[in-house]
């Protein structure tokens, strides 16, 4: 990555400790603190990443790349996650379940000899877990989620959804909804549960249009 691709950040009081993080750049995959993300690891350099993480602190950084190729530039914000469960296969592949720990902002990418990439980053001081939505906000996101699911033909256990706390509901939708990578990144970077819920509602309204030829979610 050239110097022009190095993410730049501005000092912010909600951020704290600087840390070296081994990263897994993956388009469309985001994770929030206290949420889980299952992954199948098959590419050699990411097998190395998981193996190294298991030998150290079981942590890896999930972050989205801005393009394709072997070394694409990165978005500024990702999330540090801990490997909660792992299944090691005989051929070297892994099935893992990550649990989000803290979001981070990339300061710079490091020059390393490992097959996987590493960054220096500042960890965010996470304080959303105790946040709640107003009754109107909760009702709005549930109503819009039903409309979106029905328009896309998704089968959802709404009784189970209604039992989720606000934090889990909003962030689960953010992680699994079929939005594009830029929308996913906007949700990851959103400050506060209410702002993220409002953004989700707008995205479901925007992405919930159908393409008459194949019924896919479309921006057209």
RODO-2510 file (C-alpha; in nm, 4 decimals, decimal comma):
residues 220
     n   res          X          Y          Z
     1     x     0,0000     0,0000     0,0000
     2     x     0,1384     0,3395    -0,0963
     3     x     0,1497     0,6382     0,1319
     4     x    -0,1533     0,7901    -0,0432
     5     x    -0,3616     0,4911     0,0671
     6     x    -0,2729     0,5198     0,4348
     7     x    -0,5877     0,5997     0,6327
     8     x    -0,5710     0,9229     0,8284
     9     x    -0,7584     0,9826     1,1522
    10     x    -0,8310     1,2816     1,3681
    11     x    -0,7944     1,2621     1,7458
    12     x    -1,1282     1,1787     1,9025
    13     x    -1,2195     1,1422     2,2712
    14     x    -1,4156     0,8209     2,2116
    15     x    -1,1002     0,6433     2,0978
    16     x    -0,8335     0,5072     2,3285
    17     x    -0,5520     0,2499     2,3224
    18     x    -0,3191     0,2094     2,0271
    19     x    -0,2632    -0,1543     1,9294
    20     x    -0,0998    -0,3698     1,6629
    21     x    -0,3724    -0,5769     1,4945
    22     x    -0,3502    -0,8644     1,2474
    23     x    -0,6319    -0,8122     0,9998
    24     x    -0,8667    -1,0145     0,7809
    25     x    -0,9893    -0,7866     0,4984
    26     x    -1,3236    -0,9230     0,3782
    27     x    -1,5766    -0,7366     0,1665
    28     x    -1,9311    -0,7326     0,3027
    29     x    -1,8389    -0,8792     0,6419
    30     x    -1,8729    -0,6595     0,9500
    31     x    -1,9026    -0,7428     1,3180
    32     x    -1,9981    -0,5391     1,6236
    33     x    -1,8861    -0,5765     1,9868
    34     x    -2,0647    -0,8671     2,1611
    35     x    -2,2040    -0,9962     1,8293
    36     x    -2,0924    -1,3172     1,6565
    37     x    -1,9763    -1,3948     1,3028
    38     x    -1,9100    -1,7463     1,1636
    39     x    -1,6357    -1,7776     0,9005
    40     x    -1,4871    -2,0553     0,6902
    41     x    -1,1125    -1,9996     0,6494
    42     x    -0,9544    -2,1613     0,3433
    43     x    -0,7046    -1,9179     0,1887
    44     x    -0,3458    -1,9991     0,3004
    45     x    -0,2585    -1,6535     0,4330
    46     x    -0,5726    -1,6448     0,6465
    47     x    -0,5066    -1,9960     0,7721
    48     x    -0,1743    -1,8484     0,8846
    49     x    -0,3626    -1,5602     1,0455
    50     x    -0,5910    -1,7907     1,2434
    51     x    -0,3037    -2,0167     1,3455
    52     x    -0,1027    -1,7180     1,4669
    53     x    -0,4020    -1,5756     1,6522
    54     x    -0,4728    -1,9051     1,8293
    55     x    -0,1101    -1,9190     1,9427
    56     x    -0,1303    -1,5652     2,0878
    57     x    -0,4466    -1,3926     2,2107
    58     x    -0,7109    -1,5400     1,9739
    59     x    -0,7834    -1,1928     1,8328
    60     x    -0,8034    -1,0741     1,4728
    61     x    -0,9283    -0,7542     1,3156
    62     x    -1,2150    -0,7678     1,0677
    63     x    -1,2048    -0,4839     0,8165
    64     x    -1,3384    -0,4231     0,4679
    65     x    -1,1058    -0,3589     0,1721
    66     x    -1,1890    -0,0745    -0,0648
    67     x    -1,1192    -0,2771    -0,3765
    68     x    -0,9947    -0,6059    -0,5135
    69     x    -0,6491    -0,7523    -0,5627
    70     x    -0,3814    -0,8863    -0,3330
    71     x    -0,3231    -0,5671    -0,1333
    72     x    -0,6192    -0,3302    -0,1748
    73     x    -0,6485    -0,0155     0,0377
    74     x    -0,8564    -0,0520     0,3525
    75     x    -1,1502     0,1320     0,4985
    76     x    -1,0538     0,3312     0,8055
    77     x    -1,2759     0,1532     1,0599
    78     x    -1,2904    -0,2166     1,1473
    79     x    -1,3674    -0,4279     1,4544
    80     x    -1,1356    -0,6355     1,6693
    81     x    -1,2808    -0,9806     1,7346
    82     x    -1,1930    -1,2846     1,9437
    83     x    -1,2070    -1,6433     1,8181
    84     x    -1,4697    -1,7977     2,0442
    85     x    -1,4913    -2,1372     1,8782
    86     x    -1,2748    -2,3135     1,6226
    87     x    -1,2888    -2,6342     1,4193
    88     x    -0,9556    -2,7253     1,2637
    89     x    -0,9851    -2,9484     0,9574
    90     x    -0,7314    -3,2058     0,8417
    91     x    -0,6504    -3,0131     0,5235
    92     x    -0,5607    -2,6968     0,7167
    93     x    -0,8881    -2,5107     0,6773
    94     x    -1,0772    -2,3708     0,9770
    95     x    -1,4350    -2,3044     1,0725
    96     x    -1,4377    -2,0302     1,3342
    97     x    -1,6892    -1,8221     1,5246
    98     x    -1,5802    -1,4693     1,6078
    99     x    -1,7179    -1,2488     1,8835
   100     x    -1,6736    -0,8758     1,8420
   101     x    -1,4654    -0,6920     2,1028
   102     x    -1,3998    -0,3298     2,0002
   103     x    -1,4101    -0,1217     1,6870
   104     x    -1,0861     0,0405     1,5795
   105     x    -0,9571     0,3131     1,3494
   106     x    -0,6517     0,2375     1,1372
   107     x    -0,3589     0,4730     1,1860
   108     x    -0,1249     0,3052     0,9379
   109     x    -0,0484    -0,0278     0,7787
   110     x     0,2700    -0,1916     0,9022
   111     x     0,5566    -0,3301     0,6967
   112     x     0,5588    -0,6969     0,7994
   113     x     0,7045    -1,0292     0,6882
   114     x     0,3920    -1,2318     0,7707
   115     x     0,1686    -1,3575     0,4899
   116     x    -0,1226    -1,1641     0,6424
   117     x    -0,1489    -0,7876     0,6827
   118     x    -0,1099    -0,5951     1,0084
   119     x    -0,2016    -0,2418     1,1095
   120     x    -0,1444    -0,0001     1,3913
   121     x    -0,4847     0,1115     1,5127
   122     x    -0,6645     0,2963     1,7891
   123     x    -0,9347     0,1034     1,9747
   124     x    -1,2667     0,2757     2,0311
   125     x    -1,4080     0,3180     2,3787
   126     x    -1,7315     0,1251     2,3242
   127     x    -2,0349     0,2470     2,5183
   128     x    -2,3364     0,1405     2,3087
   129     x    -2,4198    -0,1894     2,4771
   130     x    -2,6395    -0,0274     2,7425
   131     x    -2,8205     0,1943     2,4919
   132     x    -3,1877     0,1405     2,4099
   133     x    -3,4261     0,2614     2,1419
   134     x    -3,7408     0,4577     2,2114
   135     x    -4,0663     0,2652     2,1700
   136     x    -4,1279     0,4478     1,8421
   137     x    -3,7786     0,3640     1,7121
   138     x    -3,8166    -0,0024     1,8066
   139     x    -4,1559    -0,0225     1,6366
   140     x    -4,0239     0,1497     1,3228
   141     x    -3,7303    -0,0832     1,2719
   142     x    -3,9429    -0,3938     1,3314
   143     x    -4,2111    -0,2747     1,0875
   144     x    -3,9589    -0,1828     0,8195
   145     x    -3,7738    -0,5128     0,8712
   146     x    -4,0967    -0,7064     0,8098
   147     x    -4,1648    -0,5091     0,4922
   148     x    -3,8125    -0,5621     0,3670
   149     x    -3,8128    -0,9362     0,4446
   150     x    -4,1498    -0,9869     0,2772
   151     x    -4,0463    -0,7904    -0,0327
   152     x    -3,7332    -1,0047    -0,0670
   153     x    -3,9037    -1,3347     0,0098
   154     x    -3,7093    -1,4040     0,3304
   155     x    -3,8456    -1,6393     0,5958
   156     x    -3,7972    -1,4893     0,9441
   157     x    -3,8911    -1,6124     1,2912
   158     x    -4,0503    -1,2879     1,4070
   159     x    -4,1354    -1,4225     1,7514
   160     x    -3,7625    -1,4774     1,8115
   161     x    -3,6823    -1,1349     1,6689
   162     x    -3,9240    -0,9687     1,9102
   163     x    -3,7317    -1,1214     2,2039
   164     x    -3,4020    -0,9600     2,1068
   165     x    -3,2823    -0,6592     2,3037
   166     x    -3,2399    -0,3373     2,1059
   167     x    -2,8620    -0,3659     2,0760
   168     x    -2,8738    -0,7225     1,9409
   169     x    -3,1614    -0,6470     1,7030
   170     x    -3,0043    -0,3415     1,5419
   171     x    -2,6573    -0,4887     1,5060
   172     x    -2,7787    -0,8306     1,3880
   173     x    -2,9678    -0,6584     1,1061
   174     x    -2,6612    -0,4484     1,0253
   175     x    -2,4459    -0,7618     0,9986
   176     x    -2,6754    -0,9891     0,7961
   177     x    -2,8831    -0,7572     0,5770
   178     x    -2,7888    -0,7825     0,2056
   179     x    -2,6690    -0,4235     0,1724
   180     x    -2,3634    -0,3339    -0,0342
   181     x    -2,0193    -0,2936     0,1212
   182     x    -2,0410     0,0867     0,1414
   183     x    -2,3708     0,0694     0,3282
   184     x    -2,2279    -0,1928     0,5625
   185     x    -1,9334     0,0340     0,6337
   186     x    -2,1623     0,3281     0,7096
   187     x    -2,3458     0,1130     0,9636
   188     x    -2,0214     0,0014     1,1264
   189     x    -1,9033     0,3599     1,1612
   190     x    -2,2362     0,4987     1,2863
   191     x    -2,2190     0,6497     1,6348
   192     x    -2,4965     0,5406     1,8655
   193     x    -2,7713     0,2802     1,8409
   194     x    -3,0465     0,5227     1,7395
   195     x    -2,8434     0,6628     1,4503
   196     x    -2,7630     0,3105     1,3274
   197     x    -3,1277     0,2047     1,3537
   198     x    -3,2350     0,5101     1,1532
   199     x    -2,9716     0,4382     0,8888
   200     x    -3,0898     0,0754     0,8647
   201     x    -3,4478     0,1890     0,8054
   202     x    -3,3353     0,4228     0,5268
   203     x    -3,1214     0,1486     0,3699
   204     x    -3,4037    -0,1061     0,3780
   205     x    -3,6286     0,1432     0,2031
   206     x    -3,3572     0,2152    -0,0541
   207     x    -3,2354    -0,1393    -0,1165
   208     x    -3,5788    -0,2946    -0,0896
   209     x    -3,6670    -0,2234    -0,4505
   210     x    -3,7010    -0,5173    -0,6836
   211     x    -3,5462    -0,5678    -1,0222
   212     x    -3,8330    -0,6944    -1,2336
   213     x    -3,6100    -0,9341    -1,4284
   214     x    -3,4724    -1,1423    -1,1433
   215     x    -3,6296    -1,0084    -0,8208
   216     x    -3,2962    -0,9186    -0,6663
   217     x    -3,2300    -0,6317    -0,4309
   218     x    -3,1258    -0,3435    -0,6521
   219     x    -3,0073     0,0145    -0,6407
   220     x    -3,1832     0,0966    -0,9707
***
